[in-house]
Amino acid sequence: MKTTLSFFVSLFGAATMHAQIGVSAVTFTSSSTGGTSSATAGYQFTLSSPQSVTALSYFDEGANGLNGSHPVGLWDESGSLLAQVTVTPASPMQDSFRYVAVPPLTLLPGQVYTVGGLFTQSPYDPYAFFATGVRTAPGLTLGNAALTFGSALTKPAAGSSGNGGFFAGSLIVQPLPQPAIPEPNATVFFTVGAIALLAARLPRPRFRHA
């Protein structure tokens, strides 16, 4: 009985954590995978509404475990590093990516952001490209693919948009609530109505003709 209860508690906790972490920025149904030289590979993206970044992630081909750890970074348009994590084989999985949570980071429309993860030949964990069935989180638009060769994590340079992205590094986001439009105050309606009713009952002035 205790074993069954513990199983359901663990299952509920995992589902709750998954729901709270957010939505994968990019998902796809199929892709090519590979990588020939060490490089930071990723993609650019823009936003149509404010988003909170809750995690950075690295692609796990087949969702069967990474062979090693990989740093992942997020940069703004000026090249400033906004967040960085190291995804490990033990990192939790969401969709096709293993992720590491970050303190919530607000991103705003009007900038081109870049996310990328460091691919290496050893350990070899290929990244995805030529993806099909690509879907993005609400409010997020996928931009150019980005790639820079080298053995250290760096902001990847934008390249062709033809393949939709090099999906080594990615991220998880949560839409930020939009400011509520205040509803008209009932007291205002009552006051205006009362004034209108009183004005209607007031005697109209009579004018005498000379």
C-alpha positions in Angstrom: 0.0 0.0 0.0 2.8 2.4 0.9 4.6 1.6 -2.3 1.5 2.3 -4.4 1.0 5.6 -2.5 4.6 6.6 -3.0 4.4 5.9 -6.7 1.3 8.1 -7.2 2.9 10.9 -5.0 6.1 10.8 -7.2 4.0 10.7 -10.4 2.0 13.7 -9.3 5.1 15.6 -8.2 6.8 15.0 -11.6 3.7 16.1 -13.5 3.4 19.2 -11.4 7.0 20.1 -12.0 6.7 19.5 -15.7 3.6 21.8 -15.8 5.3 24.5 -13.8 8.6 24.6 -15.8 6.9 26.0 -18.9 6.6 25.3 -22.6 9.4 24.2 -24.9 10.4 27.0 -27.2 10.7 24.7 -30.2 9.4 21.2 -30.9 9.5 19.1 -34.1 8.4 15.7 -35.3 11.5 14.6 -37.2 15.0 15.9 -38.2 18.4 15.0 -39.4 21.1 14.8 -36.7 24.9 15.0 -36.7 27.8 17.3 -36.2 31.4 17.1 -37.6 33.3 19.7 -35.6 33.0 21.3 -32.2 30.6 24.3 -32.4 28.0 26.3 -30.5 24.8 25.5 -32.4 21.4 27.1 -32.0 19.0 29.6 -33.4 17.7 33.1 -33.2 14.2 34.0 -32.2 11.9 37.0 -31.6 8.9 37.6 -29.4 5.5 39.2 -29.9 4.7 39.2 -26.2 6.8 39.2 -23.0 8.1 35.7 -22.0 9.8 34.4 -18.9 12.7 32.0 -19.5 12.6 29.2 -16.9 15.2 26.8 -18.3 17.8 26.2 -20.9 18.1 22.8 -22.6 20.2 20.6 -24.9 18.9 18.1 -27.5 18.9 14.4 -26.6 18.7 12.3 -29.8 16.2 9.5 -29.2 15.6 10.7 -25.6 17.8 7.8 -24.5 20.4 9.8 -22.5 23.3 12.1 -23.2 26.9 10.8 -23.3 28.2 13.9 -21.6 27.5 17.4 -20.3 27.0 20.4 -22.5 27.0 24.1 -21.7 24.0 26.1 -23.1 23.8 29.9 -23.3 21.2 32.7 -24.1 22.3 36.0 -25.5 20.6 39.3 -26.3 21.0 41.3 -29.5 24.1 43.1 -28.2 25.9 39.9 -27.4 25.4 40.0 -23.7 25.1 36.6 -22.0 21.8 36.5 -20.2 21.9 33.0 -18.8 24.1 29.9 -18.9 23.7 26.4 -17.6 25.4 23.0 -18.0 23.1 20.2 -19.1 24.1 16.8 -17.8 23.0 13.2 -18.5 21.0 13.3 -15.3 19.1 16.5 -16.3 15.3 16.0 -16.6 13.7 15.6 -20.0 11.0 17.7 -21.8 10.0 16.9 -25.3 13.4 16.2 -27.2 15.6 18.2 -24.8 17.2 17.8 -21.4 17.0 21.0 -19.3 18.3 22.9 -16.3 16.1 25.4 -14.6 17.3 29.1 -14.3 15.9 31.9 -12.2 13.0 33.4 -14.2 14.3 35.8 -16.8 12.0 38.2 -18.6 12.5 38.7 -22.3 10.7 41.4 -24.2 9.6 42.0 -27.8 11.7 44.2 -30.0 15.0 42.2 -29.7 16.5 39.3 -31.6 17.7 36.7 -29.0 20.0 33.8 -29.6 20.3 30.5 -27.8 23.0 27.9 -28.4 24.5 24.8 -27.0 28.1 23.5 -27.3 28.4 20.4 -29.4 31.7 18.4 -29.1 33.1 15.3 -30.8 33.8 13.8 -27.4 31.4 13.2 -25.7 29.4 12.9 -28.9 25.8 14.1 -28.6 24.6 15.1 -32.1 22.3 18.1 -32.6 19.3 18.3 -34.9 18.8 20.2 -38.1 16.6 20.2 -41.2 13.7 19.7 -38.8 10.2 19.1 -40.0 6.9 19.6 -38.2 8.4 22.5 -36.3 6.2 24.2 -33.7 7.1 27.1 -31.4 5.7 28.4 -28.1 2.9 31.0 -28.4 4.4 34.4 -29.0 7.7 33.1 -30.2 8.9 33.3 -33.8 11.9 31.2 -35.0 14.6 33.1 -36.8 17.8 32.2 -38.5 19.9 29.2 -37.7 23.1 30.1 -35.8 26.5 28.3 -35.7 30.0 29.2 -34.6 32.8 26.6 -34.7 35.1 26.3 -31.7 35.6 24.3 -28.5 34.2 26.9 -26.1 30.6 28.2 -25.7 30.1 31.4 -27.6 27.3 33.3 -29.1 26.6 31.5 -32.4 26.6 33.7 -35.6 23.4 33.9 -37.6 23.4 31.9 -40.8 20.8 30.7 -43.3 17.2 30.4 -42.2 16.7 27.5 -44.7 16.9 24.7 -42.2 15.0 26.5 -39.4 17.7 26.2 -36.9 20.5 24.1 -35.4 18.9 22.5 -32.4 21.6 21.8 -30.0 20.7 24.4 -27.3 17.2 25.5 -26.7 15.0 26.9 -23.9 11.7 26.6 -22.0 9.5 29.7 -21.6 6.3 30.8 -19.8 4.1 33.6 -21.2 3.8 36.5 -18.8 0.3 37.6 -17.9 -0.9 40.6 -19.7 -2.0 43.6 -17.7 -5.7 43.4 -17.0 -7.9 46.1 -18.5 -9.8 47.6 -15.6 -13.5 47.2 -15.8 -15.7 50.3 -15.5 -16.5 51.0 -11.8 -20.1 50.3 -10.9 -20.2 53.4 -8.7 -19.3 55.5 -11.7 -22.2 54.1 -13.7 -24.6 54.7 -10.8 -23.4 58.3 -10.3 -23.7 59.1 -14.0 -27.1 57.5 -14.1 -28.3 59.4 -11.1 -27.1 62.8 -12.5 -28.8 62.1 -15.8 -32.1 61.2 -14.0 -31.9 64.3 -11.9 -31.2 66.5 -14.9 -34.2 65.0 -16.7 -36.5 65.9 -13.7 -35.3 69.5 -13.4 -37.8 72.1 -14.7 -36.8 73.6 -18.0 -36.3 77.4 -18.0 -39.1 79.4 -19.8 -38.1 82.3 -22.0 -40.4 85.2 -22.6 -40.5 86.8 -26.0 -40.1 90.6 -26.0 
